[in-house]
Amino acid sequence: MIKDKTGGRPKLSPAKKLKYRIAVNLCTKDFYALKAKAAQAEMTCTEVARQAIIGCQICQRLTPEQMDCIRKISGMGNNLNQITRKANAEGYSNARSEYLYLADRIDNVLTLLENGSQDS
């Protein structure tokens, strides 16, 4: 008479099975930092890395168009500083039109940057 083996660990579903491997090269400093975090959390290095992957949020790199917008905003900020310096020296009424024009352009560039990052 043969009995069914009912003891032991239950089989994992394919979704929970750990069947993929990734090799990671670490420098000495990073390796010991990982070991220290694992020891502090009372986990293995592998489990710490797995939890870091699950819990992290990856941001997409900026596109060349977005980088161009950031450069334009930086240049506009420099111009705005010059206008502010001029306004302090000559009085606000002389620099008001320049300030309003530049503020409008900065707003347009920010709108372009926001729309570009939403499309991604």
NUFI-426088 format. One record per residue (C-alpha): residue in one letter; x, y negated, z. Coordinates in steps of 0.2 Angstrom, whole numbers, padded with zeros to 4 digits, always signed. Each point is the difference from the previous one (the first is absolute). Example, Ala and Ser with C-alpha at 12.3 -4.5 7.8 and 13.67 -1.06 7.14 Angstrom:
REM residues 2
A+0062+0022+0039
S+0006-0017-0003
***
This chain:
REM residues 120
M+0000+0000+0000
I+0007-0017-0006
K-0004-0016+0010
D-0001-0017-0007
K+0014-0011+0006
T-0009-0015+0008
G+0013-0007+0011
G+0014-0013-0004
R-0001-0017-0007
P-0014-0004-0012
K+0005-0004-0018
L+0001-0018-0004
S-0010-0008-0014
P+0010-0004-0016
A-0002-0019+0004
K+0008+0002+0017
K+0014+0012-0005
L+0017-0008-0001
K+0007+0006-0016
Y+0009-0015-0008
R+0018-0006+0005
I+0009-0016-0003
A+0019-0002+0003
V+0005-0016+0008
N+0017-0006+0002
L+0003-0011+0016
C+0015-0010+0006
T+0007+0004+0017
K-0009-0015+0008
D-0017+0004-0008
F+0002+0019+0005
Y+0003-0004+0018
A-0013-0013+0001
L-0012+0013-0007
K+0006+0013+0013
A-0002-0013+0014
K-0018-0004-0005
A-0004+0018-0002
A+0007+0004+0018
Q-0010-0015+0007
A-0016+0006-0008
E+0004+0018+0005
M-0002+0005-0018
T+0011+0008-0013
C+0009-0011-0013
T-0011+0007-0014
E-0016-0004+0010
V+0006-0018+0003
A+0003-0002-0019
R-0016+0008-0005
Q-0010-0011+0012
A+0010-0015-0007
I-0005+0004-0017
I-0019+0002+0005
G+0000-0016+0010
C+0010-0011-0011
Q-0007-0013-0013
I+0010-0002-0016
C-0002-0017-0009
Q+0003-0001-0018
R+0015-0009-0006
L-0003-0018-0007
T-0002-0001-0019
P+0011-0012-0010
E-0015-0011-0002
Q-0003-0001+0019
M+0019-0003+0002
D-0002-0014-0012
C-0014-0007+0010
I+0009+0000+0016
R+0015-0009-0008
K-0012-0013-0006
I-0008-0002+0017
S+0017-0002+0007
G+0005-0014-0012
M-0017-0008+0003
G+0004+0001+0019
N+0016-0009-0003
N-0009-0013-0010
L-0013-0003+0013
N+0014-0002+0013
Q+0008-0014-0011
I-0017-0008-0002
T-0003+0000+0019
R+0017-0008+0002
K-0005-0013-0013
A-0017-0003+0008
N+0008-0003+0017
A+0012-0012-0008
E-0012-0010-0011
G-0017+0003+0008
Y-0013+0014-0003
S-0010-0010-0013
N+0014+0000-0013
A+0003+0019+0001
R-0018+0006+0002
S-0003+0003-0019
E+0016+0011-0001
Y-0005+0009+0015
L-0017+0004-0006
Y+0006+0006-0017
L+0013+0011+0008
A-0012+0007+0013
D-0012+0005-0015
R+0014+0009-0009
I+0006+0009+0015
D-0019+0006+0003
N+0000+0006-0018
V+0016+0010+0001
L-0007+0008+0016
T-0016+0005-0008
L+0010+0008-0014
L+0011+0009+0012
E-0016+0006+0010
N-0009+0006-0016
G+0016+0009-0006
S+0002+0010+0016
Q-0018+0005+0000
D+0001+0007-0018
S+0014+0012+0006
***
